[in-house]
Amino acid sequence: MLRAIKTFLRDPAPTSRFADVVPGLNVVEGLVRVEEPLRSPVRGQNCAAFFYRSFLIITGQRSPQPAIHKIKQAEGYAPFTLEMDTGRIKVMPARAPEFGHAEHAALAKQYGSSFRGVEELVLPGAKVRVRGRVKRMGEELVLSLKDLEVIEKQTVAAGVVGDRKQRRSKKSSS
């Protein structure tokens, strides 16, 4: 019985070909393109997704090693387009991010100098593997994001549609 359940729930093989994407559960790979990026909570950097962790570093007199106390973990995703070998698919997060710079700043103020917040970012242009359910909405396929894994960090310079650096360089060259 357990074997039958595992076989039934097994993920399909990852694909980077748009032609292989069908309605239902899919695992797809491609490059991230973002029209409206998120701002990361710590540095305020444009990103497609962030993974945030905060903790306290507690130094005691009894032990030479500092203790680390976890405070908060959060993640956030922006809607993005996944560029695949033969097409594009729109990726929608399950919900809007509930954590941002204001919440990070409030934690830093509350806990003081022993507080640390770190973030890992998925930048536009990164090559990722996304798992989720695909539905057809009108003419396009839309994937509801369940999991995201970075295969290669940013692989191309401009992954944001209308990227600010790209706009600046065009203005200065004119």
C-alpha positions as CSV (number, residue, x, y, z in Angstrom):
1,M,0.0,0.0,0.0
2,L,2.8,2.5,1.0
3,R,4.6,1.7,-2.2
4,A,1.5,2.4,-4.3
5,I,1.1,5.8,-2.6
6,K,4.8,6.7,-3.2
7,T,4.5,5.7,-6.8
8,F,1.3,7.7,-7.3
9,L,2.8,10.8,-5.6
10,R,6.2,10.7,-7.3
11,D,7.2,13.9,-9.1
12,P,7.5,13.8,-12.9
13,A,11.0,14.1,-14.4
14,P,12.3,17.7,-14.6
15,T,12.0,19.3,-18.0
16,S,13.4,22.5,-19.6
17,R,11.3,22.0,-22.8
18,F,8.0,24.0,-22.9
19,A,6.5,21.4,-25.2
20,D,6.7,18.8,-22.3
21,V,4.6,20.9,-19.9
22,V,1.1,19.5,-19.4
23,P,-1.7,20.5,-17.0
24,G,-1.2,18.9,-13.6
25,L,2.0,18.4,-11.5
26,N,5.2,19.5,-13.3
27,V,8.8,20.1,-12.5
28,V,10.3,22.6,-14.9
29,E,13.6,24.3,-15.3
30,G,14.5,27.7,-16.8
31,L,15.7,31.3,-16.3
32,V,13.8,33.7,-14.1
33,R,12.4,36.9,-15.7
34,V,10.6,39.3,-13.4
35,E,8.5,42.3,-14.3
36,E,7.8,43.5,-10.7
37,P,10.6,42.3,-8.4
38,L,10.4,42.0,-4.6
39,R,12.6,44.0,-2.4
40,S,14.7,41.8,-0.1
41,P,14.1,42.5,3.7
42,V,17.8,43.0,4.7
43,R,19.5,44.9,1.8
44,G,16.4,46.0,-0.1
45,Q,17.8,44.4,-3.3
46,N,15.5,43.5,-6.3
47,C,14.9,39.8,-6.4
48,A,12.4,37.1,-7.6
49,A,12.5,35.4,-4.2
50,F,14.1,35.6,-0.8
51,F,14.8,33.2,2.1
52,Y,15.3,35.0,5.4
53,R,16.7,33.9,8.7
54,S,17.3,35.9,11.8
55,F,19.0,34.9,15.1
56,L,20.6,36.2,18.2
57,I,24.2,35.5,19.0
58,I,24.5,35.0,22.8
59,T,27.9,35.1,24.4
60,G,28.2,33.7,27.9
61,Q,30.8,33.7,30.5
62,R,30.7,30.0,31.1
63,S,31.3,28.9,27.5
64,P,33.8,30.3,25.1
65,Q,31.5,29.3,22.2
66,P,28.6,31.7,21.5
67,A,25.1,30.3,21.4
68,I,22.8,30.9,18.5
69,H,19.1,31.4,19.1
70,K,16.8,31.3,16.1
71,I,14.2,34.1,16.0
72,K,12.4,34.2,12.6
73,Q,12.4,32.4,9.2
74,A,10.5,33.7,6.2
75,E,10.4,33.5,2.5
76,G,8.8,35.5,-0.2
77,Y,8.2,35.1,-3.9
78,A,7.2,37.5,-6.7
79,P,5.3,36.3,-9.7
80,F,7.7,35.7,-12.5
81,T,8.1,34.2,-16.0
82,L,10.2,31.1,-16.4
83,E,12.0,31.1,-19.8
84,M,12.4,27.6,-21.1
85,D,14.0,26.1,-24.2
86,T,11.0,26.4,-26.4
87,G,8.7,28.9,-24.6
88,R,7.7,30.6,-21.4
89,I,5.5,29.8,-18.5
90,K,4.1,32.2,-15.9
91,V,4.8,31.2,-12.3
92,M,2.5,32.4,-9.5
93,P,3.4,32.1,-5.8
94,A,0.8,30.6,-3.5
95,R,0.6,33.8,-1.5
96,A,2.0,37.3,-1.3
97,P,5.1,37.8,0.9
98,E,4.2,38.6,4.5
99,F,7.7,39.7,5.6
100,G,9.7,42.7,4.4
101,H,12.2,45.4,5.4
102,A,9.9,47.0,8.0
103,E,9.5,43.6,9.9
104,H,13.3,43.1,9.7
105,A,14.0,46.6,11.1
106,A,11.5,46.0,13.9
107,L,13.3,42.8,15.0
108,A,16.7,44.5,14.8
109,K,15.4,47.4,17.0
110,Q,13.8,44.9,19.5
111,Y,16.8,42.7,19.9
112,G,19.7,45.1,19.6
113,S,23.3,44.6,18.7
114,S,23.4,40.8,19.1
115,F,20.7,40.4,16.4
116,R,21.6,39.2,12.9
117,G,19.5,38.8,9.9
118,V,20.6,37.0,6.7
119,E,19.0,36.5,3.4
120,E,19.5,34.3,0.4
121,L,18.2,35.8,-2.8
122,V,16.9,34.3,-6.1
123,L,18.0,37.0,-8.6
124,P,16.4,37.7,-12.0
125,G,18.4,35.7,-14.5
126,A,19.0,32.7,-12.2
127,K,18.4,29.2,-13.5
128,V,15.9,27.5,-11.3
129,R,13.9,24.3,-11.0
130,V,10.2,24.9,-10.0
131,R,7.7,22.3,-8.9
132,G,4.0,23.0,-9.0
133,R,0.6,22.5,-10.7
134,V,0.0,23.8,-14.2
135,K,-3.3,25.1,-15.3
136,R,-4.4,26.5,-18.6
137,M,-5.7,30.1,-18.3
138,G,-6.9,31.3,-21.6
139,E,-4.1,30.9,-24.1
140,E,-1.2,30.6,-21.6
141,L,-0.1,28.0,-19.0
142,V,0.3,29.2,-15.4
143,L,2.2,27.2,-12.8
144,S,1.2,27.5,-9.1
145,L,4.5,27.5,-7.2
146,K,5.0,24.8,-4.6
147,D,8.8,24.5,-4.4
148,L,11.8,26.4,-5.9
149,E,15.4,25.3,-6.1
150,V,18.2,27.3,-7.5
151,I,20.3,25.4,-10.0
152,E,22.7,28.3,-11.0
153,K,22.7,31.7,-9.4
154,Q,22.2,34.6,-11.7
155,T,23.4,33.4,-15.2
156,V,22.7,36.6,-17.2
157,A,23.1,40.2,-16.2
158,A,19.6,41.5,-16.9
159,G,16.7,39.4,-15.7
160,V,14.3,42.2,-14.7
161,V,12.1,43.5,-17.5
162,G,13.1,47.2,-17.6
163,D,16.1,46.7,-15.3
164,R,17.2,50.0,-13.7
165,K,20.9,49.4,-14.5
166,Q,20.1,48.7,-18.1
167,R,17.9,51.9,-18.3
168,R,20.7,54.0,-16.7
169,S,23.3,52.7,-19.2
170,K,21.0,53.6,-22.1
171,K,20.5,57.1,-20.8
172,S,24.2,57.7,-20.3
173,S,25.1,56.5,-23.8
174,S,22.4,58.7,-25.4
